[in-house]
């Protein structure tokens, strides 16, 4: 009997999760244009109001998600280190 319940639970999860996942992918693929980041929407606008123009960055990460990938790697390394040393981090006194 437990095997039958397990199969029904798996079937039910797939009937809920898969359509939700497909709908999410479809919904986000319908975006009419790319969203503006904080740099374009806020920082550049305020800089132009005060008479300053944007400059090229000192270290150019290029176009794409290279900078986001760097943050992902740094977060993964930091999370691994925090997990590895969890006992020392939470030790009292």
PDB file of N, CA, C and O in Angstrom:
ATOM      1  N   UNK A   1       0.807  -1.210   0.000  1.00  0.00           N
ATOM      2  CA  UNK A   1       0.000   0.000   0.000  1.00  0.00           C
ATOM      3  C   UNK A   1       0.852   1.277   0.000  1.00  0.00           C
ATOM      4  O   UNK A   1       0.505   2.225  -0.705  1.00  0.00           O
ATOM      5  N   UNK A   2       1.960   1.338   0.768  1.00  0.00           N
ATOM      6  CA  UNK A   2       2.763   2.559   0.744  1.00  0.00           C
ATOM      7  C   UNK A   2       3.334   2.860  -0.641  1.00  0.00           C
ATOM      8  O   UNK A   2       3.489   4.024  -1.011  1.00  0.00           O
ATOM      9  N   UNK A   3       3.649   1.799  -1.415  1.00  0.00           N
ATOM     10  CA  UNK A   3       4.194   2.012  -2.758  1.00  0.00           C
ATOM     11  C   UNK A   3       3.156   2.676  -3.664  1.00  0.00           C
ATOM     12  O   UNK A   3       3.502   3.509  -4.502  1.00  0.00           O
ATOM     13  N   UNK A   4       1.911   2.313  -3.498  1.00  0.00           N
ATOM     14  CA  UNK A   4       0.833   2.901  -4.293  1.00  0.00           C
ATOM     15  C   UNK A   4       0.648   4.388  -3.939  1.00  0.00           C
ATOM     16  O   UNK A   4       0.452   5.223  -4.823  1.00  0.00           O
ATOM     17  N   UNK A   5       0.714   4.706  -2.642  1.00  0.00           N
ATOM     18  CA  UNK A   5       0.600   6.105  -2.213  1.00  0.00           C
ATOM     19  C   UNK A   5       1.769   6.925  -2.748  1.00  0.00           C
ATOM     20  O   UNK A   5       1.598   8.075  -3.154  1.00  0.00           O
ATOM     21  N   UNK A   6       2.937   6.336  -2.745  1.00  0.00           N
ATOM     22  CA  UNK A   6       4.122   7.037  -3.234  1.00  0.00           C
ATOM     23  C   UNK A   6       3.989   7.353  -4.717  1.00  0.00           C
ATOM     24  O   UNK A   6       4.343   8.447  -5.157  1.00  0.00           O
ATOM     25  N   UNK A   7       3.477   6.390  -5.494  1.00  0.00           N
ATOM     26  CA  UNK A   7       3.284   6.627  -6.922  1.00  0.00           C
ATOM     27  C   UNK A   7       2.265   7.724  -7.161  1.00  0.00           C
ATOM     28  O   UNK A   7       2.460   8.561  -8.042  1.00  0.00           O
ATOM     29  N   UNK A   8       1.179   7.740  -6.395  1.00  0.00           N
ATOM     30  CA  UNK A   8       0.168   8.784  -6.545  1.00  0.00           C
ATOM     31  C   UNK A   8       0.734  10.157  -6.177  1.00  0.00           C
ATOM     32  O   UNK A   8       0.437  11.157  -6.830  1.00  0.00           O
ATOM     33  N   UNK A   9       1.547  10.191  -5.128  1.00  0.00           N
ATOM     34  CA  UNK A   9       2.150  11.455  -4.704  1.00  0.00           C
ATOM     35  C   UNK A   9       3.087  11.994  -5.785  1.00  0.00           C
ATOM     36  O   UNK A   9       3.080  13.190  -6.078  1.00  0.00           O
ATOM     37  N   UNK A  10       3.886  11.112  -6.373  1.00  0.00           N
ATOM     38  CA  UNK A  10       4.795  11.526  -7.441  1.00  0.00           C
ATOM     39  C   UNK A  10       3.999  12.013  -8.650  1.00  0.00           C
ATOM     40  O   UNK A  10       4.344  13.032  -9.249  1.00  0.00           O
ATOM     41  N   UNK A  11       2.946  11.302  -9.009  1.00  0.00           N
ATOM     42  CA  UNK A  11       2.108  11.714 -10.132  1.00  0.00           C
ATOM     43  C   UNK A  11       1.464  13.078  -9.867  1.00  0.00           C
ATOM     44  O   UNK A  11       1.423  13.934 -10.751  1.00  0.00           O
ATOM     45  N   UNK A  12       0.972  13.270  -8.664  1.00  0.00           N
ATOM     46  CA  UNK A  12       0.349  14.538  -8.308  1.00  0.00           C
ATOM     47  C   UNK A  12       1.360  15.680  -8.347  1.00  0.00           C
ATOM     48  O   UNK A  12       1.050  16.765  -8.837  1.00  0.00           O
ATOM     49  N   UNK A  13       2.562  15.443  -7.835  1.00  0.00           N
ATOM     50  CA  UNK A  13       3.597  16.473  -7.858  1.00  0.00           C
ATOM     51  C   UNK A  13       3.952  16.850  -9.294  1.00  0.00           C
ATOM     52  O   UNK A  13       4.153  18.027  -9.595  1.00  0.00           O
ATOM     53  N   UNK A  14       4.029  15.856 -10.184  1.00  0.00           N
ATOM     54  CA  UNK A  14       4.362  16.146 -11.577  1.00  0.00           C
ATOM     55  C   UNK A  14       3.234  16.895 -12.277  1.00  0.00           C
ATOM     56  O   UNK A  14       3.497  17.736 -13.137  1.00  0.00           O
ATOM     57  N   UNK A  15       2.007  16.609 -11.930  1.00  0.00           N
ATOM     58  CA  UNK A  15       0.901  17.324 -12.573  1.00  0.00           C
ATOM     59  C   UNK A  15       0.799  18.767 -12.088  1.00  0.00           C
ATOM     60  O   UNK A  15       0.173  19.591 -12.753  1.00  0.00           O
ATOM     61  N   UNK A  16       1.395  19.087 -10.953  1.00  0.00           N
ATOM     62  CA  UNK A  16       1.379  20.465 -10.459  1.00  0.00           C
ATOM     63  C   UNK A  16       2.666  21.198 -10.836  1.00  0.00           C
ATOM     64  O   UNK A  16       2.614  22.332 -11.311  1.00  0.00           O
ATOM     65  N   UNK A  17       3.807  20.567 -10.631  1.00  0.00           N
ATOM     66  CA  UNK A  17       5.091  21.244 -10.818  1.00  0.00           C
ATOM     67  C   UNK A  17       5.422  21.483 -12.289  1.00  0.00           C
ATOM     68  O   UNK A  17       5.842  22.585 -12.645  1.00  0.00           O
ATOM     69  N   UNK A  18       5.248  20.498 -13.142  1.00  0.00           N
ATOM     70  CA  UNK A  18       5.620  20.655 -14.543  1.00  0.00           C
ATOM     71  C   UNK A  18       4.816  21.740 -15.259  1.00  0.00           C
ATOM     72  O   UNK A  18       5.420  22.576 -15.932  1.00  0.00           O
ATOM     73  N   UNK A  19       3.478  21.772 -15.148  1.00  0.00           N
ATOM     74  CA  UNK A  19       2.762  22.875 -15.800  1.00  0.00           C
ATOM     75  C   UNK A  19       3.143  24.247 -15.244  1.00  0.00           C
ATOM     76  O   UNK A  19       3.210  25.223 -15.990  1.00  0.00           O
ATOM     77  N   UNK A  20       3.392  24.322 -13.937  1.00  0.00           N
ATOM     78  CA  UNK A  20       3.808  25.593 -13.349  1.00  0.00           C
ATOM     79  C   UNK A  20       5.152  26.028 -13.913  1.00  0.00           C
ATOM     80  O   UNK A  20       5.338  27.202 -14.230  1.00  0.00           O
ATOM     81  N   UNK A  21       6.073  25.112 -14.039  1.00  0.00           N
ATOM     82  CA  UNK A  21       7.388  25.414 -14.602  1.00  0.00           C
ATOM     83  C   UNK A  21       7.278  25.866 -16.052  1.00  0.00           C
ATOM     84  O   UNK A  21       7.890  26.861 -16.441  1.00  0.00           O
ATOM     85  N   UNK A  22       6.505  25.146 -16.849  1.00  0.00           N
ATOM     86  CA  UNK A  22       6.326  25.528 -18.253  1.00  0.00           C
ATOM     87  C   UNK A  22       5.650  26.889 -18.379  1.00  0.00           C
ATOM     88  O   UNK A  22       6.030  27.686 -19.236  1.00  0.00           O
ATOM     89  N   UNK A  23       4.659  27.165 -17.541  1.00  0.00           N
ATOM     90  CA  UNK A  23       3.997  28.459 -17.579  1.00  0.00           C
ATOM     91  C   UNK A  23       4.979  29.575 -17.216  1.00  0.00           C
ATOM     92  O   UNK A  23       4.966  30.637 -17.839  1.00  0.00           O
ATOM     93  N   UNK A  24       5.825  29.343 -16.219  1.00  0.00           N
ATOM     94  CA  UNK A  24       6.809  30.351 -15.822  1.00  0.00           C
ATOM     95  C   UNK A  24       7.777  30.662 -16.941  1.00  0.00           C
ATOM     96  O   UNK A  24       8.079  31.829 -17.189  1.00  0.00           O
ATOM     97  N   UNK A  25       8.269  29.647 -17.617  1.00  0.00           N
ATOM     98  CA  UNK A  25       9.194  29.859 -18.738  1.00  0.00           C
ATOM     99  C   UNK A  25       8.486  30.613 -19.860  1.00  0.00           C
ATOM    100  O   UNK A  25       9.052  31.537 -20.444  1.00  0.00           O
ATOM    101  N   UNK A  26       7.261  30.222 -20.158  1.00  0.00           N
ATOM    102  CA  UNK A  26       6.494  30.881 -21.216  1.00  0.00           C
ATOM    103  C   UNK A  26       6.213  32.345 -20.851  1.00  0.00           C
ATOM    104  O   UNK A  26       6.341  33.233 -21.693  1.00  0.00           O
ATOM    105  N   UNK A  27       5.834  32.587 -19.609  1.00  0.00           N
ATOM    106  CA  UNK A  27       5.497  33.941 -19.170  1.00  0.00           C
ATOM    107  C   UNK A  27       6.697  34.873 -19.285  1.00  0.00           C
ATOM    108  O   UNK A  27       6.560  35.991 -19.783  1.00  0.00           O
ATOM    109  N   UNK A  28       7.861  34.438 -18.839  1.00  0.00           N
ATOM    110  CA  UNK A  28       9.032  35.306 -18.876  1.00  0.00           C
ATOM    111  C   UNK A  28       9.634  35.433 -20.271  1.00  0.00           C
ATOM    112  O   UNK A  28      10.439  36.334 -20.510  1.00  0.00           O
ATOM    113  N   UNK A  29       9.260  34.552 -21.196  1.00  0.00           N
ATOM    114  CA  UNK A  29       9.752  34.694 -22.563  1.00  0.00           C
ATOM    115  C   UNK A  29       8.933  35.719 -23.347  1.00  0.00           C
ATOM    116  O   UNK A  29       9.315  36.078 -24.461  1.00  0.00           O
ATOM    117  N   UNK A  30       7.823  36.197 -22.795  1.00  0.00           N
ATOM    118  CA  UNK A  30       6.974  37.162 -23.481  1.00  0.00           C
ATOM    119  C   UNK A  30       7.344  38.610 -23.187  1.00  0.00           C
ATOM    120  O   UNK A  30       6.639  39.519 -23.625  1.00  0.00           O
ATOM    121  N   UNK A  31       8.417  38.845 -22.465  1.00  0.00           N
ATOM    122  CA  UNK A  31       8.802  40.211 -22.092  1.00  0.00           C
ATOM    123  C   UNK A  31       9.055  41.038 -23.356  1.00  0.00           C
ATOM    124  O   UNK A  31       9.798  40.602 -24.235  1.00  0.00           O
ATOM    125  N   UNK A  32       8.448  42.225 -23.456  1.00  0.00           N
ATOM    126  CA  UNK A  32       8.592  43.016 -24.679  1.00  0.00           C
ATOM    127  C   UNK A  32       9.988  43.611 -24.860  1.00  0.00           C
ATOM    128  O   UNK A  32      10.434  43.771 -25.996  1.00  0.00           O
ATOM    129  N   UNK A  33      10.682  43.939 -23.784  1.00  0.00           N
ATOM    130  CA  UNK A  33      12.032  44.486 -23.868  1.00  0.00           C
ATOM    131  C   UNK A  33      12.779  44.095 -22.606  1.00  0.00           C
ATOM    132  O   UNK A  33      12.178  43.669 -21.620  1.00  0.00           O
ATOM    133  N   UNK A  34      14.073  44.243 -22.648  1.00  0.00           N
ATOM    134  CA  UNK A  34      14.839  43.913 -21.455  1.00  0.00           C
ATOM    135  C   UNK A  34      14.612  44.998 -20.399  1.00  0.00           C
ATOM    136  O   UNK A  34      14.421  46.170 -20.724  1.00  0.00           O
ATOM    137  N   UNK A  35      14.636  44.594 -19.164  1.00  0.00           N
ATOM    138  CA  UNK A  35      14.382  45.527 -18.066  1.00  0.00           C
ATOM    139  C   UNK A  35      15.602  46.416 -17.858  1.00  0.00           C
ATOM    140  O   UNK A  35      16.736  45.999 -18.093  1.00  0.00           O
ATOM    141  N   UNK A  36      15.356  47.634 -17.418  1.00  0.00           N
ATOM    142  CA  UNK A  36      16.453  48.537 -17.107  1.00  0.00           C
ATOM    143  C   UNK A  36      17.017  48.179 -15.743  1.00  0.00           C
ATOM    144  O   UNK A  36      16.281  47.818 -14.825  1.00  0.00           O
ATOM    145  N   UNK A  37      18.318  48.283 -15.626  1.00  0.00           N
ATOM    146  CA  UNK A  37      18.939  48.055 -14.336  1.00  0.00           C
ATOM    147  C   UNK A  37      18.945  49.336 -13.519  1.00  0.00           C
ATOM    148  O   UNK A  37      18.501  50.386 -13.984  1.00  0.00           O
ATOM    149  N   UNK A  38      19.444  49.240 -12.315  1.00  0.00           N
ATOM    150  CA  UNK A  38      19.510  50.403 -11.434  1.00  0.00           C
ATOM    151  C   UNK A  38      20.419  51.467 -12.030  1.00  0.00           C
ATOM    152  O   UNK A  38      20.155  52.659 -11.871  1.00  0.00           O
ATOM    153  N   UNK A  39      21.482  51.061 -12.712  1.00  0.00           N
ATOM    154  CA  UNK A  39      22.411  52.026 -13.299  1.00  0.00           C
ATOM    155  C   UNK A  39      21.704  52.943 -14.289  1.00  0.00           C
ATOM    156  O   UNK A  39      21.850  54.164 -14.224  1.00  0.00           O
ATOM    157  N   UNK A  40      20.934  52.351 -15.211  1.00  0.00           N
ATOM    158  CA  UNK A  40      20.278  53.167 -16.229  1.00  0.00           C
ATOM    159  C   UNK A  40      19.087  53.935 -15.654  1.00  0.00           C
ATOM    160  O   UNK A  40      18.873  55.099 -15.991  1.00  0.00           O
ATOM    161  N   UNK A  41      18.324  53.287 -14.798  1.00  0.00           N
ATOM    162  CA  UNK A  41      17.073  53.891 -14.328  1.00  0.00           C
ATOM    163  C   UNK A  41      17.296  54.977 -13.288  1.00  0.00           C
ATOM    164  O   UNK A  41      16.547  55.953 -13.256  1.00  0.00           O
ATOM    165  N   UNK A  42      18.303  54.835 -12.440  1.00  0.00           N
ATOM    166  CA  UNK A  42      18.451  55.765 -11.323  1.00  0.00           C
ATOM    167  C   UNK A  42      19.761  56.549 -11.390  1.00  0.00           C
ATOM    168  O   UNK A  42      19.752  57.780 -11.414  1.00  0.00           O
ATOM    169  N   UNK A  43      20.874  55.839 -11.418  1.00  0.00           N
ATOM    170  CA  UNK A  43      22.174  56.494 -11.282  1.00  0.00           C
ATOM    171  C   UNK A  43      22.465  57.429 -12.456  1.00  0.00           C
ATOM    172  O   UNK A  43      22.866  58.574 -12.248  1.00  0.00           O
ATOM    173  N   UNK A  44      22.267  56.953 -13.684  1.00  0.00           N
ATOM    174  CA  UNK A  44      22.550  57.809 -14.839  1.00  0.00           C
ATOM    175  C   UNK A  44      21.601  59.001 -14.894  1.00  0.00           C
ATOM    176  O   UNK A  44      22.007  60.100 -15.269  1.00  0.00           O
ATOM    177  N   UNK A  45      20.354  58.793 -14.527  1.00  0.00           N
ATOM    178  CA  UNK A  45      19.377  59.881 -14.533  1.00  0.00           C
ATOM    179  C   UNK A  45      19.790  60.988 -13.553  1.00  0.00           C
ATOM    180  O   UNK A  45      19.760  62.169 -13.900  1.00  0.00           O
ATOM    181  N   UNK A  46      20.169  60.609 -12.353  1.00  0.00           N
ATOM    182  CA  UNK A  46      20.566  61.598 -11.348  1.00  0.00           C
ATOM    183  C   UNK A  46      21.881  62.266 -11.748  1.00  0.00           C
ATOM    184  O   UNK A  46      22.060  63.465 -11.532  1.00  0.00           O
ATOM    185  N   UNK A  47      22.804  61.490 -12.334  1.00  0.00           N
ATOM    186  CA  UNK A  47      24.075  62.071 -12.780  1.00  0.00           C
ATOM    187  C   UNK A  47      23.840  63.118 -13.866  1.00  0.00           C
ATOM    188  O   UNK A  47      24.485  64.167 -13.856  1.00  0.00           O
ATOM    189  N   UNK A  48      22.929  62.853 -14.803  1.00  0.00           N
ATOM    190  CA  UNK A  48      22.634  63.831 -15.853  1.00  0.00           C
ATOM    191  C   UNK A  48      21.970  65.082 -15.283  1.00  0.00           C
ATOM    192  O   UNK A  48      22.209  66.188 -15.768  1.00  0.00           O
ATOM    193  N   UNK A  49      21.141  64.910 -14.260  1.00  0.00           N
ATOM    194  CA  UNK A  49      20.516  66.070 -13.625  1.00  0.00           C
ATOM    195  C   UNK A  49      21.553  66.992 -12.986  1.00  0.00           C
ATOM    196  O   UNK A  49      21.350  68.203 -12.901  1.00  0.00           O
ATOM    197  N   UNK A  50      22.665  66.409 -12.537  1.00  0.00           N
ATOM    198  CA  UNK A  50      23.707  67.192 -11.871  1.00  0.00           C
ATOM    199  C   UNK A  50      24.865  67.528 -12.809  1.00  0.00           C
ATOM    200  O   UNK A  50      25.916  67.983 -12.358  1.00  0.00           O
ATOM    201  N   UNK A  51      24.676  67.307 -14.106  1.00  0.00           N
ATOM    202  CA  UNK A  51      25.668  67.722 -15.082  1.00  0.00           C
ATOM    203  C   UNK A  51      26.852  66.799 -15.251  1.00  0.00           C
ATOM    204  O   UNK A  51      27.891  67.241 -15.739  1.00  0.00           O
ATOM    205  N   UNK A  52      26.748  65.547 -14.874  1.00  0.00           N
ATOM    206  CA  UNK A  52      27.847  64.588 -15.046  1.00  0.00           C
ATOM    207  C   UNK A  52      27.421  63.527 -16.044  1.00  0.00           C
ATOM    208  O   UNK A  52      26.251  63.146 -16.089  1.00  0.00           O
ATOM    209  N   UNK A  53      28.348  63.056 -16.830  1.00  0.00           N
ATOM    210  CA  UNK A  53      28.071  62.007 -17.808  1.00  0.00           C
ATOM    211  C   UNK A  53      28.732  60.702 -17.379  1.00  0.00           C
ATOM    212  O   UNK A  53      29.676  60.698 -16.589  1.00  0.00           O
ATOM    213  N   UNK A  54      28.229  59.617 -17.902  1.00  0.00           N
ATOM    214  CA  UNK A  54      28.765  58.295 -17.563  1.00  0.00           C
ATOM    215  C   UNK A  54      30.135  58.099 -18.216  1.00  0.00           C
ATOM    216  O   UNK A  54      30.386  58.592 -19.316  1.00  0.00           O
ATOM    217  N   UNK A  55      31.013  57.376 -17.524  1.00  0.00           N
ATOM    218  CA  UNK A  55      32.337  57.050 -18.051  1.00  0.00           C
ATOM    219  C   UNK A  55      32.444  55.543 -18.205  1.00  0.00           C
ATOM    220  O   UNK A  55      31.622  54.787 -17.688  1.00  0.00           O
ATOM    221  N   UNK A  56      33.464  55.129 -18.919  1.00  0.00           N
ATOM    222  CA  UNK A  56      33.740  53.712 -19.050  1.00  0.00           C
ATOM    223  C   UNK A  56      34.280  53.183 -17.716  1.00  0.00           C
ATOM    224  O   UNK A  56      35.020  53.899 -17.041  1.00  0.00           O
ATOM    225  N   UNK A  57      33.938  51.971 -17.319  1.00  0.00           N
ATOM    226  CA  UNK A  57      34.457  51.427 -16.063  1.00  0.00           C
ATOM    227  C   UNK A  57      35.954  51.129 -16.157  1.00  0.00           C
ATOM    228  O   UNK A  57      36.484  50.899 -17.244  1.00  0.00           O
ATOM    229  N   UNK A  58      36.625  51.135 -15.008  1.00  0.00           N
ATOM    230  CA  UNK A  58      38.054  50.838 -14.989  1.00  0.00           C
ATOM    231  C   UNK A  58      38.325  49.399 -15.402  1.00  0.00           C
ATOM    232  O   UNK A  58      39.245  49.134 -16.176  1.00  0.00           O
ATOM    233  N   UNK A  59      37.528  48.472 -14.888  1.00  0.00           N
ATOM    234  CA  UNK A  59      37.638  47.065 -15.259  1.00  0.00           C
ATOM    235  C   UNK A  59      36.337  46.705 -15.959  1.00  0.00           C
ATOM    236  O   UNK A  59      35.287  46.640 -15.320  1.00  0.00           O
ATOM    237  N   UNK A  60      36.397  46.474 -17.250  1.00  0.00           N
ATOM    238  CA  UNK A  60      35.191  46.204 -18.028  1.00  0.00           C
ATOM    239  C   UNK A  60      34.910  44.702 -18.036  1.00  0.00           C
ATOM    240  O   UNK A  60      35.698  43.935 -18.589  1.00  0.00           O
ATOM    241  N   UNK A  61      33.793  44.268 -17.429  1.00  0.00           N
ATOM    242  CA  UNK A  61      33.470  42.845 -17.438  1.00  0.00           C
ATOM    243  C   UNK A  61      32.901  42.386 -18.773  1.00  0.00           C
ATOM    244  O   UNK A  61      32.637  41.196 -18.944  1.00  0.00           O
ATOM    245  N   UNK A  62      32.706  43.282 -19.710  1.00  0.00           N
ATOM    246  CA  UNK A  62      32.165  42.920 -21.006  1.00  0.00           C
ATOM    247  C   UNK A  62      30.651  42.853 -20.961  1.00  0.00           C
ATOM    248  O   UNK A  62      30.034  43.093 -19.923  1.00  0.00           O
ATOM    249  N   UNK A  63      30.071  42.529 -22.081  1.00  0.00           N
ATOM    250  CA  UNK A  63      28.622  42.405 -22.116  1.00  0.00           C
ATOM    251  C   UNK A  63      28.239  40.989 -21.709  1.00  0.00           C
ATOM    252  O   UNK A  63      29.001  40.043 -21.906  1.00  0.00           O
ATOM    253  N   UNK A  64      27.071  40.862 -21.150  1.00  0.00           N
ATOM    254  CA  UNK A  64      26.619  39.555 -20.723  1.00  0.00           C
ATOM    255  C   UNK A  64      26.578  39.448 -19.218  1.00  0.00           C
ATOM    256  O   UNK A  64      26.507  40.450 -18.507  1.00  0.00           O
ATOM    257  N   UNK A  65      26.623  38.239 -18.751  1.00  0.00           N
ATOM    258  CA  UNK A  65      26.437  37.985 -17.329  1.00  0.00           C
ATOM    259  C   UNK A  65      27.719  37.560 -16.631  1.00  0.00           C
ATOM    260  O   UNK A  65      27.666  36.805 -15.660  1.00  0.00           O
ATOM    261  N   UNK A  66      28.855  38.020 -17.098  1.00  0.00           N
ATOM    262  CA  UNK A  66      30.125  37.648 -16.480  1.00  0.00           C
ATOM    263  C   UNK A  66      30.202  38.128 -15.037  1.00  0.00           C
ATOM    264  O   UNK A  66      30.677  37.400 -14.165  1.00  0.00           O
ATOM    265  N   UNK A  67      29.738  39.345 -14.779  1.00  0.00           N
ATOM    266  CA  UNK A  67      29.770  39.882 -13.427  1.00  0.00           C
ATOM    267  C   UNK A  67      28.836  39.098 -12.498  1.00  0.00           C
ATOM    268  O   UNK A  67      29.185  38.829 -11.349  1.00  0.00           O
ATOM    269  N   UNK A  68      27.657  38.735 -12.993  1.00  0.00           N
ATOM    270  CA  UNK A  68      26.737  37.930 -12.190  1.00  0.00           C
ATOM    271  C   UNK A  68      27.322  36.551 -11.905  1.00  0.00           C
ATOM    272  O   UNK A  68      27.138  36.006 -10.817  1.00  0.00           O
ATOM    273  N   UNK A  69      28.023  35.991 -12.880  1.00  0.00           N
ATOM    274  CA  UNK A  69      28.661  34.699 -12.666  1.00  0.00           C
ATOM    275  C   UNK A  69      29.746  34.801 -11.597  1.00  0.00           C
ATOM    276  O   UNK A  69      29.925  33.879 -10.801  1.00  0.00           O
ATOM    277  N   UNK A  70      30.467  35.915 -11.580  1.00  0.00           N
ATOM    278  CA  UNK A  70      31.475  36.134 -10.537  1.00  0.00           C
ATOM    279  C   UNK A  70      30.845  36.196  -9.155  1.00  0.00           C
ATOM    280  O   UNK A  70      31.367  35.618  -8.202  1.00  0.00           O
ATOM    281  N   UNK A  71      29.708  36.907  -9.046  1.00  0.00           N
ATOM    282  CA  UNK A  71      29.002  36.948  -7.764  1.00  0.00           C
ATOM    283  C   UNK A  71      28.487  35.566  -7.365  1.00  0.00           C
ATOM    284  O   UNK A  71      28.512  35.214  -6.186  1.00  0.00           O
ATOM    285  N   UNK A  72      28.025  34.788  -8.330  1.00  0.00           N
ATOM    286  CA  UNK A  72      27.566  33.432  -8.048  1.00  0.00           C
ATOM    287  C   UNK A  72      28.699  32.577  -7.497  1.00  0.00           C
ATOM    288  O   UNK A  72      28.517  31.859  -6.514  1.00  0.00           O
ATOM    289  N   UNK A  73      29.860  32.649  -8.123  1.00  0.00           N
ATOM    290  CA  UNK A  73      31.009  31.876  -7.643  1.00  0.00           C
ATOM    291  C   UNK A  73      31.445  32.323  -6.253  1.00  0.00           C
ATOM    292  O   UNK A  73      31.752  31.491  -5.399  1.00  0.00           O
ATOM    293  N   UNK A  74      31.473  33.636  -6.024  1.00  0.00           N
ATOM    294  CA  UNK A  74      31.868  34.138  -4.710  1.00  0.00           C
ATOM    295  C   UNK A  74      30.872  33.695  -3.642  1.00  0.00           C
ATOM    296  O   UNK A  74      31.279  33.341  -2.535  1.00  0.00           O
ATOM    297  N   UNK A  75      29.583  33.707  -3.951  1.00  0.00           N
ATOM    298  CA  UNK A  75      28.576  33.241  -3.002  1.00  0.00           C
ATOM    299  C   UNK A  75      28.700  31.755  -2.720  1.00  0.00           C
ATOM    300  O   UNK A  75      28.534  31.317  -1.581  1.00  0.00           O
ATOM    301  N   UNK A  76      28.992  30.978  -3.757  1.00  0.00           N
ATOM    302  CA  UNK A  76      29.151  29.538  -3.570  1.00  0.00           C
ATOM    303  C   UNK A  76      30.370  29.231  -2.694  1.00  0.00           C
ATOM    304  O   UNK A  76      30.302  28.385  -1.803  1.00  0.00           O
ATOM    305  N   UNK A  77      31.478  29.918  -2.951  1.00  0.00           N
ATOM    306  CA  UNK A  77      32.681  29.703  -2.144  1.00  0.00           C
ATOM    307  C   UNK A  77      32.441  30.147  -0.700  1.00  0.00           C
ATOM    308  O   UNK A  77      32.821  29.449   0.240  1.00  0.00           O
ATOM    309  N   UNK A  78      31.804  31.321  -0.529  1.00  0.00           N
ATOM    310  CA  UNK A  78      31.504  31.793   0.826  1.00  0.00           C
ATOM    311  C   UNK A  78      30.549  30.873   1.559  1.00  0.00           C
ATOM    312  O   UNK A  78      30.727  30.621   2.751  1.00  0.00           O
ATOM    313  N   UNK A  79      29.529  30.362   0.860  1.00  0.00           N
ATOM    314  CA  UNK A  79      28.590  29.428   1.479  1.00  0.00           C
ATOM    315  C   UNK A  79      29.251  28.114   1.854  1.00  0.00           C
ATOM    316  O   UNK A  79      28.955  27.548   2.906  1.00  0.00           O
ATOM    317  N   UNK A  80      30.139  27.624   1.007  1.00  0.00           N
ATOM    318  CA  UNK A  80      30.856  26.397   1.329  1.00  0.00           C
ATOM    319  C   UNK A  80      31.743  26.599   2.550  1.00  0.00           C
ATOM    320  O   UNK A  80      31.784  25.752   3.441  1.00  0.00           O
ATOM    321  N   UNK A  81      32.451  27.720   2.588  1.00  0.00           N
ATOM    322  CA  UNK A  81      33.330  27.991   3.724  1.00  0.00           C
ATOM    323  C   UNK A  81      32.520  28.153   5.008  1.00  0.00           C
ATOM    324  O   UNK A  81      32.919  27.636   6.051  1.00  0.00           O
ATOM    325  N   UNK A  82      31.388  28.863   4.952  1.00  0.00           N
ATOM    326  CA  UNK A  82      30.555  29.030   6.147  1.00  0.00           C
ATOM    327  C   UNK A  82      29.989  27.699   6.607  1.00  0.00           C
ATOM    328  O   UNK A  82      29.910  27.449   7.809  1.00  0.00           O
ATOM    329  N   UNK A  83      29.594  26.840   5.676  1.00  0.00           N
ATOM    330  CA  UNK A  83      29.081  25.521   6.045  1.00  0.00           C
ATOM    331  C   UNK A  83      30.158  24.623   6.631  1.00  0.00           C
ATOM    332  O   UNK A  83      29.910  23.870   7.573  1.00  0.00           O
ATOM    333  N   UNK A  84      31.353  24.710   6.067  1.00  0.00           N
ATOM    334  CA  UNK A  84      32.450  23.878   6.542  1.00  0.00           C
ATOM    335  C   UNK A  84      32.873  24.262   7.963  1.00  0.00           C
ATOM    336  O   UNK A  84      33.177  23.397   8.783  1.00  0.00           O
ATOM    337  N   UNK A  85      32.887  25.566   8.242  1.00  0.00           N
ATOM    338  CA  UNK A  85      33.300  26.054   9.558  1.00  0.00           C
ATOM    339  C   UNK A  85      32.111  26.448  10.424  1.00  0.00           C
ATOM    340  O   UNK A  85      32.245  27.315  11.288  1.00  0.00           O
ATOM    341  N   UNK A  86      30.948  25.831  10.213  1.00  0.00           N
ATOM    342  CA  UNK A  86      29.732  26.217  10.929  1.00  0.00           C
ATOM    343  C   UNK A  86      29.886  26.098  12.442  1.00  0.00           C
ATOM    344  O   UNK A  86      29.428  26.975  13.174  1.00  0.00           O
ATOM    345  N   UNK A  87      30.507  25.053  12.912  1.00  0.00           N
ATOM    346  CA  UNK A  87      30.664  24.847  14.366  1.00  0.00           C
ATOM    347  C   UNK A  87      31.528  25.936  14.981  1.00  0.00           C
ATOM    348  O   UNK A  87      31.231  26.416  16.075  1.00  0.00           O
ATOM    349  N   UNK A  88      32.596  26.332  14.290  1.00  0.00           N
ATOM    350  CA  UNK A  88      33.429  27.407  14.833  1.00  0.00           C
ATOM    351  C   UNK A  88      32.714  28.753  14.770  1.00  0.00           C
ATOM    352  O   UNK A  88      32.919  29.608  15.632  1.00  0.00           O
ATOM    353  N   UNK A  89      31.880  28.941  13.760  1.00  0.00           N
ATOM    354  CA  UNK A  89      31.156  30.213  13.623  1.00  0.00           C
ATOM    355  C   UNK A  89      30.084  30.376  14.692  1.00  0.00           C
ATOM    356  O   UNK A  89      29.813  31.490  15.140  1.00  0.00           O
ATOM    357  N   UNK A  90      29.480  29.276  15.098  1.00  0.00           N
ATOM    358  CA  UNK A  90      28.363  29.362  16.059  1.00  0.00           C
ATOM    359  C   UNK A  90      28.754  28.958  17.471  1.00  0.00           C
ATOM    360  O   UNK A  90      27.893  28.856  18.345  1.00  0.00           O
ATOM    361  N   UNK A  91      30.040  28.726  17.703  1.00  0.00           N
ATOM    362  CA  UNK A  91      30.496  28.335  19.032  1.00  0.00           C
ATOM    363  C   UNK A  91      30.315  29.490  20.003  1.00  0.00           C
ATOM    364  O   UNK A  91      30.618  30.635  19.669  1.00  0.00           O
ATOM    365  N   UNK A  92      29.824  29.198  21.201  1.00  0.00           N
ATOM    366  CA  UNK A  92      29.623  30.231  22.213  1.00  0.00           C
ATOM    367  C   UNK A  92      30.861  30.338  23.084  1.00  0.00           C
ATOM    368  O   UNK A  92      31.337  29.359  23.659  1.00  0.00           O
ATOM    369  N   UNK A  93      31.364  31.559  23.160  1.00  0.00           N
ATOM    370  CA  UNK A  93      32.485  31.903  24.051  1.00  0.00           C
ATOM    371  C   UNK A  93      33.631  31.053  23.826  1.00  0.00           C
ATOM    372  O   UNK A  93      34.656  31.209  24.491  1.00  0.00           O
TER     373      UNK A  93
END
